[in-house]
Amino acid sequence: MGKRSRKARTGAGAAPARGYERSRQRNETARAQLEPLAPGERPRAVTIAAVIAGVMAVANLALYLAGWDVRGQDPNLGGALAVCAVLGVAAIGMWRVQYWAVIGFEVLLGVLVVFAALSLMLASNVQGALLSLAVIALAGPLFWFLIRAMARIQMPER
């Protein structure tokens, strides 16, 4: 057969494509507008997340001690204590504006939103669908605002 015609490849020193350059400029502009946190300052989203994590830790422990059934069965003590410990550590870390705590809670929120969306797809009644929508409506914006707050929190030096 014949040789295929190929587009000319750009060399290593070639300028990036126009779209990448615009994106890079937007990122640099957004970074330049960020103000670092003042000493003792805590972003509102981080404060709200810390309070929510603390309330959830205490509520999980209280519900376990009250004998609350989960899906018709008694919950496991180890599992209940593990959830309380993770949420408690996240609450304390976020209250102290620690980057690792905020990003860890972000992971928990992301998993929660994904599971709520999957549950919404599989909801067999209106109550289940409304519960899934409520979780998405509350956890989604908190996830977004925490991402914006993390941009101002300096990552610890190694």
Backbone torsions as a table, in degrees:
resi	resn	phi	psi	omega
1	MET	NA	-165.7	-178.7
2	GLY	-106.6	172.7	177.5
3	LYS	-75.7	143.9	177.9
4	ARG	-84.0	144.0	175.0
5	SER	-84.7	136.4	-178.6
6	ARG	-123.1	151.5	176.5
7	LYS	-70.7	146.3	178.2
8	ALA	-66.0	130.6	179.8
9	ARG	-87.9	145.5	178.6
10	THR	-85.0	147.8	-179.3
11	GLY	-77.8	179.5	-177.9
12	ALA	-66.1	-28.9	-177.1
13	GLY	-90.7	3.9	-177.4
14	ALA	-71.9	150.2	179.5
15	ALA	-69.9	149.0	178.8
16	PRO	-67.7	163.5	-179.6
17	ALA	-61.7	159.0	-174.9
18	ARG	-61.2	-39.3	-179.2
19	GLY	-63.4	-40.9	179.1
20	TYR	-66.3	-38.1	-179.4
21	GLU	-65.0	-42.5	177.9
22	ARG	-62.5	-42.8	179.1
23	SER	-63.1	-42.5	179.4
24	ARG	-63.4	-40.6	179.3
25	GLN	-65.9	-40.7	177.6
26	ARG	-62.5	-42.5	179.2
27	ASN	-63.2	-43.6	179.7
28	GLU	-64.3	-38.8	178.0
29	THR	-64.8	-43.8	179.2
30	ALA	-64.0	-40.5	178.5
31	ARG	-65.9	-37.4	-179.4
32	ALA	-67.2	-28.4	-178.9
33	GLN	-82.0	-14.7	-179.5
34	LEU	-70.6	139.1	174.9
35	GLU	-108.2	131.6	178.2
36	PRO	-65.0	156.7	179.9
37	LEU	-66.9	137.7	174.7
38	ALA	-74.7	156.9	177.9
39	PRO	-57.3	127.7	-179.7
40	GLY	83.0	-3.1	-179.8
41	GLU	-79.5	142.0	176.6
42	ARG	-133.0	122.4	178.2
43	PRO	-59.4	146.2	-177.6
44	ARG	-56.6	-41.5	-178.9
45	ALA	-63.5	-38.2	179.3
46	VAL	-68.0	-39.0	177.2
47	THR	-63.5	-45.9	179.2
48	ILE	-61.7	-43.7	179.8
49	ALA	-64.1	-39.3	179.1
50	ALA	-64.3	-42.8	178.8
51	VAL	-64.7	-43.8	179.6
52	ILE	-61.9	-45.0	179.8
53	ALA	-63.2	-41.6	178.7
54	GLY	-64.8	-43.8	178.6
55	VAL	-63.9	-40.4	178.9
56	MET	-65.6	-37.8	178.6
57	ALA	-63.9	-47.6	-179.9
58	VAL	-65.8	-41.6	-179.7
59	ALA	-64.3	-41.1	178.3
60	ASN	-61.9	-43.6	179.3
61	LEU	-65.3	-43.3	179.7
62	ALA	-63.6	-42.2	179.4
63	LEU	-66.6	-36.5	177.5
64	TYR	-65.8	-46.0	-179.2
65	LEU	-66.5	-27.8	178.0
66	ALA	-78.6	-7.8	178.7
67	GLY	82.6	26.1	179.8
68	TRP	-61.8	131.4	178.6
69	ASP	-85.2	140.1	175.8
70	VAL	-113.0	113.2	-178.2
71	ARG	55.1	38.5	176.1
72	GLY	79.4	7.0	-179.3
73	GLN	-127.8	155.3	174.1
74	ASP	-72.5	134.5	178.8
75	PRO	-71.0	156.0	178.9
76	ASN	-76.9	133.6	-179.1
77	LEU	-61.0	-44.2	-179.7
78	GLY	-61.4	-43.0	179.0
79	GLY	-66.2	-41.5	179.5
80	ALA	-64.8	-42.6	179.8
81	LEU	-68.6	-35.1	178.7
82	ALA	-64.8	-44.4	178.6
83	VAL	-63.1	-44.2	178.6
84	CYS	-61.5	-41.0	-179.3
85	ALA	-65.9	-45.4	-179.3
86	VAL	-62.4	-46.1	179.9
87	LEU	-67.2	-37.4	178.2
88	GLY	-65.0	-44.6	178.2
89	VAL	-64.2	-40.4	178.1
90	ALA	-63.9	-41.8	-179.5
91	ALA	-63.2	-45.9	180.0
92	ILE	-65.6	-43.9	179.5
93	GLY	-63.1	-41.5	178.9
94	MET	-69.8	-35.1	178.1
95	TRP	-62.1	-33.2	178.4
96	ARG	-89.0	6.6	177.8
97	VAL	56.8	53.5	176.0
98	GLN	-95.1	130.2	-177.4
99	TYR	-59.0	-44.1	-177.2
100	TRP	-61.6	-34.6	-179.8
101	ALA	-71.0	-40.6	-179.9
102	VAL	-66.0	-44.2	-178.9
103	ILE	-69.6	-33.1	175.4
104	GLY	-65.5	-41.5	177.6
105	PHE	-68.2	-32.9	174.5
106	GLU	-58.6	-42.3	178.7
107	VAL	-61.3	-46.0	179.1
108	LEU	-61.1	-43.1	177.9
109	LEU	-63.6	-41.4	179.0
110	GLY	-62.0	-43.9	178.2
111	VAL	-64.3	-40.6	179.5
112	LEU	-61.6	-44.5	-179.7
113	VAL	-65.7	-40.9	179.2
114	VAL	-64.1	-45.6	178.7
115	PHE	-64.4	-37.3	177.7
116	ALA	-65.4	-38.8	178.2
117	ALA	-66.8	-41.5	176.8
118	LEU	-65.7	-39.2	177.5
119	SER	-64.7	-35.5	177.7
120	LEU	-63.2	-39.9	179.0
121	MET	-66.0	-29.7	-176.2
122	LEU	-103.6	7.8	-176.8
123	ALA	-61.8	132.1	-178.6
124	SER	-101.9	-5.0	176.9
125	ASN	-146.8	170.3	-176.8
126	VAL	-67.5	-37.8	-179.2
127	GLN	-61.1	-43.8	177.9
128	GLY	-64.5	-40.0	179.1
129	ALA	-65.7	-42.7	179.2
130	LEU	-65.9	-37.6	177.5
131	LEU	-64.0	-43.7	178.1
132	SER	-63.3	-41.9	178.4
133	LEU	-64.9	-37.9	178.7
134	ALA	-65.1	-41.4	178.9
135	VAL	-63.8	-44.7	179.4
136	ILE	-64.0	-42.4	-177.4
137	ALA	-66.6	-29.9	-179.8
138	LEU	-90.5	-43.1	-175.3
139	ALA	-78.7	-32.3	-178.5
140	GLY	-60.7	-54.3	178.3
141	PRO	-62.9	-36.9	177.6
142	LEU	-62.2	-41.1	176.3
143	PHE	-56.7	-48.2	-177.4
144	TRP	-63.8	-46.5	-178.0
145	PHE	-68.0	-30.7	175.8
146	LEU	-68.2	-34.8	176.5
147	ILE	-62.2	-44.1	179.4
148	ARG	-65.2	-37.3	179.2
149	ALA	-69.8	-35.1	180.0
150	MET	-64.1	-25.8	178.8
151	ALA	-64.7	-26.5	-179.9
152	ARG	-91.0	-18.7	-179.6
153	ILE	-83.2	127.7	-179.5
154	GLN	-76.8	133.4	176.6
155	MET	-70.3	135.8	-177.8
156	PRO	-61.9	145.4	177.4
157	GLU	-77.3	146.7	-179.1
158	ARG	-87.5	NA	NA
